[in-house]
């Protein structure tokens, strides 16, 4: 896994599409079907059923590092991490 440099305060904030693309790319790398799992990951409304718990925890670490935010234990909930869209909305709320 290659982590890009952390964003700085001088970086423009990411938009919804950028956040979704980064999350999708991360999840595809860990999906049991690899790139073939990309379509499923994009459309699933409950990632908690699609990927294992270790991957979910790695996703939280990735999101924190990639977008320079902190995910508190209370934030790690289905309403924030159930889909790529939900994660992107959470990231954008946390960065604003």
C-alpha angles and dihedrals in degrees: 000000000000117000118202121221114285115261117258129213088257092060116097112248115262120250126230094266093050092050092046092049092051093048093046091050091051093048094047089055089058101036115116089232094046115209090353087067093059096094092049093048091051094052104035116108095199114047088176088075095042103050132036125257094253090057090049090054091047088050090056090052090047093050091049093050099038096048100028095238135126120238107206119207090253089055092057094088136121093258089062101032106030098101141006089258092051092050092049092050090049092050093048092048091049093049095050 
